[in-house]
Amino acid sequence: MKRVGAVRGRRNMSFEHPNRYGKRMLDVEREIMRRPPEHNTTNLDLDRMDMILDLMGHPEESFRVIHITGTNGKGSTARMAEALCRAYGMRTGLYTSPHLERINERIGIDGRPLTDDDFIDAWDQVHDLVDIVDARMSEAGKPPMSFFEVLTAMAVWAFADAPVDVAVVEVGMGGRWDATNVLDADAAIIGPVDMDHMQWLGDTVEEIASEKSGIIKPGCTAIIGPQPHAEKVMPILMDAARAASATVLRDGEEMRVESRMPAVGGQVATLRTPLGEYPQIPIAKFGAHQAHNALAAVAAAEVVVPVAGMLDVDIVSQALGSVVIPGRIEPVRTSPTIIIDGGHNVNAAQSLRDAIEENYDFSQVVGVVSMMRDKQVEDYLGVLEPLLSQVVVTENSWRDRVMPAEELERIAVGVFGRDRVVRRDMLPDAIQTAVDLVDSQDEMGIGYGHGVLICGSFVTAGDARVLLKERHDPDLDKPKSERA
């Protein structure tokens, strides 16, 4: 494999590739991203978002809303729900986070990210209002708008300006105090609730569930996915739904995945909601968890799509069979197979392992892992240990938060043993090393049965996508024996 070049600097990959953005776009992005983080503990209220929506004239009231939270699966579910609504001719807005490669990815209209010009225009439209909010907050001794609050305001403005019929909005973190929670959901999806972001959301699943239940609004339909800690989480979610007089659809009760089986490029599943059965629906992603994400998306679409009764099975099949979800168990190369996944917690690791074991017949998988310091690193690696023959530990580009490779190596050695761990401080070198390791065991030179898994963080996934795309040599997709 040819070397893929160095990754340096801060999280934003565009800082290292100025040719990919115009100067004006870079300036706007830097101005937004230098603002306080969304998880600043002094920002745990909706005052800034309420104020800027007042100044805007409440544009969020002009469209319907599918609001999505959960420890995992938010982005996948959001993209599926958006695709279903768009397939019915609705004009859609999509707001997700984090971005993998470009900040524009966070805000989409009609299935496409905002162009640089549209992103800049959205910033220009809200910039003065942001300044007013900051000034009033300063007078009150409170912090300015965070970067996530600014991006959320830009998304609302862009959606209303389009205008969209429905906005599919992914929570940034938690729910109750998340910037997106100024929106009143027509359908509120709560995916699996597990341990993550404990320093901000709480030290128990009960506390985390309470935060996430905050997106259930009066009169909405609350769509609750499978819960790994159901006995602790479900009473909290059901109490919140009852308090809001919400209609409740629970995965495994009012709705269910009736059956599923792996298929080329994903799986085929039969889904049932209270409105009827959707037989043999193709889902263009691997893993049982994606079938449940698809079920939640269908149930949400039934709420906002203006048709009587269940959705058309053919339209659902076409929509879900074509959804692209970057960075989620995403195969990006063959010979050897290279898979990228951005999941960063124990639940995500288990879903990743299950999906690979179900859909690939690997005799060898070498992991390339870089994670953030604030994650359950040892537990994450422990879930993947039976899957990985060896692991190459490294660092991604977010220097402020990434776990140093030396520290990650120490933890990995405790999980895998010294002989299965290799350290490479730079991600390109780590990918190179992993491919060399699988090539050395590929006696037939065809790449079959050998894989490289790049995982541990959405930053890692984004960095790897940029590197592999920008340094792509078509020769690498050939069996090793046929390479020039």
GUNU-155693 format. One record per residue (C-alpha): residue in three letters; x, y, z. Coordinates in steps of 0.1 Angstrom, whole numbers, padded with zeros to 4 digits, always signed. Example, Ala and Ser with C-alpha at 12.3 -4.5 7.8 and 13.67 -1.06 7.14 Angstrom:
GUNU-155693
ALA+0123-0045+0078/SER+0137-0011+0071/
This chain:
GUNU-155693
MET+0000+0000+0000/LYS+0013+0034-0009/ARG+0018+0058+0021/VAL-0012+0080+0026/GLY+0005+0111+0040/ALA+0006+0127+0074/VAL-0024+0140+0094/ARG-0015+0169+0117/GLY-0030+0198+0135/ARG-0065+0203+0150/ARG-0097+0183+0145/ASN-0108+0203+0115/MET-0092+0186+0085/SER-0099+0215+0063/PHE-0072+0235+0082/GLU-0047+0212+0066/HIS-0062+0213+0031/PRO-0070+0250+0023/ASN-0074+0241-0013/ARG-0107+0223-0004/TYR-0123+0255+0009/GLY-0122+0291-0003/LYS-0107+0316+0021/ARG-0141+0330+0030/MET-0154+0295+0040/LEU-0123+0289+0061/ASP-0128+0322+0079/VAL-0164+0314+0087/GLU-0157+0280+0099/ARG-0129+0292+0122/GLU-0151+0319+0135/ILE-0178+0294+0145/MET-0156+0266+0157/ARG-0135+0289+0181/ARG-0167+0294+0202/PRO-0171+0275+0235/PRO-0179+0238+0232/GLU-0214+0225+0235/HIS-0206+0206+0266/ASN-0194+0236+0286/THR-0211+0231+0320/THR-0220+0268+0322/ASN-0241+0264+0291/LEU-0266+0240+0305/ASP-0298+0259+0296/LEU-0317+0269+0266/ASP-0316+0307+0272/ARG-0294+0315+0242/MET-0314+0293+0218/ASP-0347+0307+0230/MET-0334+0342+0226/ILE-0321+0338+0191/LEU-0353+0321+0179/ASP-0372+0350+0193/LEU-0350+0374+0174/MET-0355+0353+0142/GLY-0393+0353+0146/HIS-0396+0316+0155/PRO-0388+0300+0121/GLU-0388+0266+0137/GLU-0426+0268+0137/SER-0428+0265+0099/PHE-0419+0229+0096/ARG-0426+0195+0112/VAL-0398+0178+0132/ILE-0384+0143+0138/HIS-0361+0146+0168/ILE-0336+0118+0176/THR-0316+0110+0206/GLY-0299+0079+0221/THR-0264+0067+0229/ASN-0260+0052+0195/GLY-0277+0051+0161/LYS-0288+0087+0159/GLY-0271+0095+0127/SER-0282+0063+0109/THR-0318+0067+0120/ALA-0318+0103+0110/ARG-0306+0096+0075/MET-0331+0068+0071/ALA-0360+0089+0082/GLU-0349+0118+0060/ALA-0347+0094+0030/LEU-0382+0081+0036/CYS-0397+0116+0038/ARG-0379+0127+0007/ALA-0390+0097-0012/TYR-0426+0109-0006/GLY-0418+0142-0022/MET-0415+0162+0011/ARG-0388+0188+0011/THR-0364+0178+0039/GLY-0339+0193+0062/LEU-0313+0171+0080/TYR-0292+0182+0110/THR-0266+0158+0123/SER-0233+0158+0141/PRO-0204+0154+0142/HIS-0191+0159+0107/LEU-0166+0135+0093/GLU-0148+0156+0067/ARG-0165+0190+0062/ILE-0186+0211+0085/ASN-0212+0215+0057/GLU-0222+0178+0063/ARG-0240+0188+0095/ILE-0268+0208+0076/GLY-0285+0192+0046/ILE-0315+0201+0024/ASP-0332+0176+0001/GLY-0305+0150+0008/ARG-0275+0172+0000/PRO-0252+0191+0024/LEU-0252+0229+0021/THR-0228+0242-0004/ASP-0201+0266+0008/ASP-0220+0295-0006/ASP-0252+0284+0012/PHE-0234+0277+0044/ILE-0218+0312+0043/ASP-0251+0328+0035/ALA-0267+0310+0066/TRP-0239+0324+0087/ASP-0243+0359+0073/GLN-0281+0358+0080/VAL-0277+0349+0117/HIS-0243+0366+0125/ASP-0258+0399+0138/LEU-0284+0381+0158/VAL-0257+0359+0174/ASP-0238+0391+0184/ILE-0270+0405+0200/VAL-0275+0372+0220/ASP-0238+0373+0231/ALA-0241+0409+0242/ARG-0272+0402+0263/MET-0257+0371+0278/SER-0226+0391+0288/GLU-0247+0417+0305/ALA-0264+0390+0325/GLY-0230+0374+0334/LYS-0236+0343+0312/PRO-0215+0327+0285/PRO-0219+0334+0248/MET-0235+0310+0223/SER-0215+0278+0218/PHE-0205+0266+0184/PHE-0232+0240+0185/GLU-0258+0265+0193/VAL-0247+0287+0165/LEU-0248+0258+0140/THR-0282+0248+0153/ALA-0295+0283+0147/MET-0280+0283+0112/ALA-0298+0250+0105/VAL-0331+0263+0116/TRP-0327+0294+0095/ALA-0316+0274+0064/PHE-0346+0250+0069/ALA-0371+0278+0072/ASP-0355+0297+0043/ALA-0356+0267+0019/PRO-0384+0261+0031/VAL-0385+0225+0042/ASP-0416+0205+0050/VAL-0399+0184+0077/ALA-0366+0187+0096/VAL-0349+0155+0108/VAL-0328+0167+0137/GLU-0302+0147+0157/VAL-0295+0157+0192/GLY-0259+0168+0198/MET-0256+0153+0233/GLY-0283+0142+0258/GLY-0316+0159+0251/ARG-0331+0180+0278/TRP-0305+0209+0277/ASP-0293+0202+0241/ALA-0295+0232+0218/THR-0318+0213+0195/ASN-0344+0209+0223/VAL-0360+0242+0215/LEU-0377+0223+0187/ASP-0411+0206+0194/ALA-0410+0171+0180/ASP-0439+0156+0161/ALA-0420+0123+0164/ALA-0393+0119+0192/ILE-0371+0089+0187/ILE-0351+0076+0217/GLY-0326+0049+0206/PRO-0306+0027+0230/VAL-0296+0045+0262/ASP-0262+0034+0276/MET-0232+0049+0293/ASP-0216+0077+0274/HIS-0207+0114+0281/MET-0210+0106+0318/GLN-0192+0138+0328/TRP-0220+0158+0314/LEU-0251+0135+0314/GLY-0247+0116+0347/ASP-0230+0086+0361/THR-0259+0062+0358/VAL-0281+0050+0330/GLU-0311+0064+0349/GLU-0296+0099+0349/ILE-0287+0096+0312/ALA-0322+0084+0304/SER-0337+0113+0322/GLU-0317+0137+0301/LYS-0326+0120+0269/SER-0363+0118+0278/GLY-0364+0156+0276/ILE-0371+0155+0239/ILE-0405+0140+0244/LYS-0429+0169+0240/PRO-0466+0173+0246/GLY-0487+0154+0222/CYS-0458+0139+0202/THR-0453+0103+0192/ALA-0425+0088+0213/ILE-0406+0061+0194/ILE-0385+0040+0218/GLY-0358+0017+0205/PRO-0345-0015+0221/GLN-0330-0007+0255/PRO-0299-0026+0268/HIS-0309-0015+0304/ALA-0346-0018+0300/GLU-0355-0024+0336/LYS-0338+0008+0346/VAL-0345+0030+0316/MET-0380+0022+0304/PRO-0398+0034+0336/ILE-0382+0068+0332/LEU-0390+0070+0295/MET-0426+0059+0300/ASP-0431+0084+0329/ALA-0419+0112+0306/ALA-0442+0100+0278/ARG-0472+0099+0302/ALA-0464+0133+0315/ALA-0464+0147+0279/SER-0495+0127+0269/ALA-0474+0113+0241/THR-0483+0083+0220/VAL-0458+0055+0227/LEU-0444+0031+0202/ARG-0419+0006+0217/ASP-0396-0016+0197/GLY-0406-0052+0206/GLU-0441-0041+0217/GLU-0462-0018+0195/MET-0437-0022+0167/ARG-0410-0049+0159/VAL-0385-0063+0136/GLU-0403-0095+0126/SER-0373-0111+0108/ARG-0340-0102+0092/MET-0313-0119+0072/PRO-0279-0107+0058/ALA-0279-0098+0021/VAL-0253-0084-0004/GLY-0244-0049+0008/GLY-0266-0050+0039/GLN-0297-0070+0049/VAL-0333-0077+0043/ALA-0358-0072+0071/THR-0396-0074+0077/LEU-0408-0045+0098/ARG-0441-0041+0116/THR-0456-0010+0130/PRO-0492-0004+0143/LEU-0502+0006+0108/GLY-0491-0027+0091/GLU-0463-0049+0079/TYR-0434-0039+0056/PRO-0422-0073+0042/GLN-0387-0079+0029/ILE-0374-0044+0031/PRO-0338-0040+0018/ILE-0316-0020+0042/ALA-0282-0009+0028/LYS-0263-0013+0061/PHE-0250-0042+0081/GLY-0260-0053+0116/ALA-0291-0060+0136/HIS-0290-0026+0151/GLN-0295-0010+0117/ALA-0327-0030+0112/HIS-0340-0015+0145/ASN-0329+0019+0133/ALA-0349+0014+0101/LEU-0379+0004+0121/ALA-0377+0036+0141/ALA-0373+0057+0110/VAL-0404+0041+0093/ALA-0425+0047+0125/ALA-0414+0084+0125/ALA-0421+0088+0088/GLU-0456+0074+0093/VAL-0461+0103+0118/VAL-0450+0132+0095/VAL-0457+0119+0059/PRO-0491+0132+0049/VAL-0507+0099+0038/ALA-0535+0079+0054/GLY-0525+0045+0067/MET-0491+0028+0063/LEU-0465+0039+0038/ASP-0461+0023+0004/VAL-0439-0007+0007/ASP-0422-0001-0027/ILE-0413+0035-0017/VAL-0400+0023+0017/SER-0379-0003+0000/GLN-0364+0021-0025/ALA-0356+0047+0002/LEU-0340+0024+0027/GLY-0322+0004+0001/SER-0303+0034-0011/VAL-0294+0052+0022/VAL-0257+0061+0025/ILE-0244+0064+0060/PRO-0207+0074+0060/GLY-0185+0063+0088/ARG-0209+0036+0101/ILE-0194+0001+0094/GLU-0184+0015+0060/PRO-0164-0006+0036/VAL-0141+0017+0018/ARG-0116-0006+0001/THR-0112-0042-0011/SER-0081-0065-0012/PRO-0077-0062+0017/THR-0111-0051+0029/ILE-0109-0018+0049/ILE-0138-0009+0071/ILE-0143+0024+0089/ASP-0165+0029+0119/GLY-0169+0060+0141/GLY-0186+0044+0171/HIS-0168+0052+0203/ASN-0186+0034+0232/VAL-0192-0001+0244/ASN-0226-0004+0228/ALA-0212+0007+0195/ALA-0183-0017+0198/GLN-0207-0046+0203/SER-0228-0037+0174/LEU-0197-0033+0152/ARG-0183-0067+0163/ASP-0217-0085+0158/ALA-0221-0070+0123/ILE-0186-0080+0111/GLU-0189-0115+0125/GLU-0223-0119+0108/ASN-0214-0105+0074/TYR-0177-0113+0069/ASP-0158-0145+0069/PHE-0125-0130+0081/SER-0096-0152+0092/GLN-0077-0121+0102/VAL-0087-0086+0112/VAL-0062-0060+0122/GLY-0076-0030+0140/VAL-0064+0006+0137/VAL-0077+0024+0168/SER-0076+0059+0180/MET-0099+0072+0208/MET-0106+0102+0229/ARG-0093+0104+0264/ASP-0128+0107+0279/LYS-0141+0074+0266/GLN-0143+0039+0282/VAL-0113+0028+0263/GLU-0105-0004+0281/ASP-0141-0016+0279/TYR-0143-0007+0242/LEU-0112-0026+0234/GLY-0123-0055+0255/VAL-0155-0060+0233/LEU-0134-0060+0201/GLU-0106-0082+0215/PRO-0121-0116+0203/LEU-0125-0101+0168/LEU-0090-0085+0163/SER-0059-0106+0155/GLN-0038-0075+0162/VAL-0043-0039+0170/VAL-0023-0008+0158/VAL-0029+0021+0182/THR-0024+0056+0170/GLU-0037+0092+0173/ASN-0063+0111+0153/SER-0061+0148+0145/TRP-0081+0162+0174/ARG-0050+0170+0196/ASP-0070+0186+0223/ARG-0090+0155+0232/VAL-0073+0124+0216/MET-0057+0099+0239/PRO-0019+0099+0234/ALA-0008+0068+0215/GLU+0016+0059+0243/GLU-0013+0058+0268/LEU-0036+0039+0244/GLU-0008+0014+0239/ARG-0005+0007+0276/ILE-0043+0001+0279/ALA-0043-0021+0247/VAL-0014-0042+0260/GLY-0035-0050+0291/VAL-0064-0061+0269/PHE-0046-0079+0240/GLY-0012-0088+0254/ARG+0022-0073+0243/ASP+0026-0095+0212/ARG-0007-0083+0196/VAL-0002-0046+0200/VAL+0017-0022+0176/ARG+0020+0015+0181/ARG+0023+0040+0153/ASP+0019+0077+0164/MET+0006+0089+0130/LEU-0026+0076+0115/PRO-0012+0072+0080/ASP+0016+0050+0094/ALA-0009+0030+0114/ILE-0030+0023+0083/GLN+0001+0013+0064/THR+0012-0010+0091/ALA-0022-0027+0094/VAL-0023-0033+0056/ASP+0013-0047+0058/LEU+0003-0070+0086/VAL-0027-0085+0066/ASP-0006-0087+0034/SER+0021-0107+0052/GLN-0005-0133+0061/ASP-0022-0134+0027/GLU-0004-0163+0012/MET-0027-0164-0019/GLY-0023-0127-0025/ILE-0060-0122-0032/GLY-0071-0103-0001/TYR-0100-0126+0007/GLY-0105-0133+0044/HIS-0083-0105+0056/GLY-0095-0072+0068/VAL-0085-0039+0084/LEU-0109-0021+0108/ILE-0103+0016+0115/CYS-0123+0026+0145/GLY-0127+0043+0179/SER-0140+0078+0171/PHE-0158+0097+0144/VAL-0127+0119+0142/THR-0106+0088+0134/ALA-0132+0077+0108/GLY-0132+0112+0092/ASP-0094+0114+0091/ALA-0092+0080+0076/ARG-0118+0087+0049/VAL-0099+0119+0039/LEU-0066+0101+0038/LEU-0078+0070+0019/LYS-0098+0091-0006/GLU-0071+0117-0013/ARG-0044+0091-0016/HIS-0065+0065-0034/ASP-0046+0043-0058/PRO-0070+0022-0079/ASP-0043-0004-0080/LEU-0050-0010-0043/ASP-0085-0024-0050/LYS-0069-0052-0070/PRO-0058-0085-0054/LYS-0022-0082-0042/SER-0010-0107-0068/GLU-0024-0084-0096/ARG-0010-0051-0084/ALA+0016-0033-0105/
